[in-house]
Amino acid sequence: MACAAGASRRRGLDEEDKAILRALKELGKPARPKEIAEKAGLNARSVAAKMRKLVNLGLVERVEEGVYKLTEEGEKATEQ
């Protein structure tokens, strides 16, 4: 368990980031921040603001304007 927490910390993921990744995984399809927020129980604006960070980390990919999907790395991060 300490390893998984260390890996998330190295990536700089906070609890909201992890909740976004889990929500995207549970949705199982590309989604807009509003859908992700509803699934994760977060504010849609907070989710939208976090997406750039998650894209830059390679955990989420923007498939079109305002629509995101989990990458393979993002999938791995949800398993930690």
C-alpha positions as CSV (number, residue, x, y, z in Angstrom):
1,M,0.0,0.0,0.0
2,A,2.8,2.4,0.8
3,C,4.2,1.9,-2.8
4,A,0.9,2.9,-4.3
5,A,0.6,6.0,-2.2
6,G,4.2,6.9,-3.1
7,A,3.5,6.6,-6.8
8,S,0.4,8.8,-6.6
9,R,2.4,11.4,-4.5
10,R,5.2,11.4,-7.1
11,R,2.7,12.2,-9.8
12,G,1.3,14.9,-7.6
13,L,-2.2,13.5,-7.6
14,D,-4.6,14.8,-4.9
15,E,-7.9,13.1,-3.8
16,E,-9.9,15.1,-6.4
17,D,-7.6,13.9,-9.2
18,K,-8.0,10.3,-8.1
19,A,-11.8,10.7,-7.9
20,I,-11.8,12.1,-11.5
21,L,-9.8,9.1,-12.7
22,R,-12.0,6.6,-10.9
23,A,-15.1,8.3,-12.3
24,L,-13.8,8.2,-15.9
25,K,-13.0,4.5,-15.4
26,E,-16.5,3.8,-14.1
27,L,-18.1,5.8,-16.9
28,G,-16.3,3.6,-19.4
29,K,-16.5,6.1,-22.2
30,P,-15.2,9.5,-23.1
31,A,-17.0,12.1,-21.1
32,R,-17.4,15.9,-20.4
33,P,-16.3,17.4,-17.1
34,K,-20.0,17.8,-16.1
35,E,-20.6,14.0,-16.4
36,I,-17.3,13.2,-14.7
37,A,-18.2,15.6,-11.8
38,E,-21.7,14.0,-11.4
39,K,-20.1,10.6,-11.2
40,A,-17.4,11.7,-8.8
41,G,-19.5,13.9,-6.6
42,L,-17.4,17.0,-7.5
43,N,-18.0,20.5,-8.8
44,A,-18.0,20.6,-12.6
45,R,-15.8,23.7,-12.7
46,S,-13.2,22.0,-10.4
47,V,-13.2,19.0,-12.7
48,A,-12.8,21.1,-15.8
49,A,-9.9,23.0,-14.2
50,K,-8.1,19.7,-13.2
51,M,-8.3,18.2,-16.7
52,R,-5.3,20.1,-18.1
53,K,-3.1,18.8,-15.3
54,L,-4.3,15.2,-15.9
55,V,-3.8,15.5,-19.7
56,N,-0.2,16.9,-19.1
57,L,0.5,13.9,-16.8
58,G,-0.6,11.6,-19.6
59,L,-3.4,10.1,-17.5
60,V,-6.3,11.6,-19.5
61,E,-6.6,12.3,-23.2
62,R,-8.7,15.0,-24.8
63,V,-10.6,13.3,-27.7
64,E,-12.4,16.4,-28.8
65,E,-13.2,19.9,-27.4
66,G,-14.4,19.3,-23.8
67,V,-14.4,15.5,-24.0
68,Y,-11.9,13.4,-22.2
69,K,-11.0,9.7,-21.8
70,L,-8.7,7.7,-19.6
71,T,-5.3,6.7,-21.1
72,E,-3.6,3.4,-20.4
73,E,-1.5,5.2,-17.8
74,G,-4.7,6.6,-16.2
75,E,-6.1,3.1,-16.0
76,K,-3.0,2.0,-14.2
77,A,-3.2,4.9,-11.8
78,T,-6.8,3.9,-10.8
79,E,-5.5,0.5,-9.8
80,Q,-3.0,1.8,-7.3
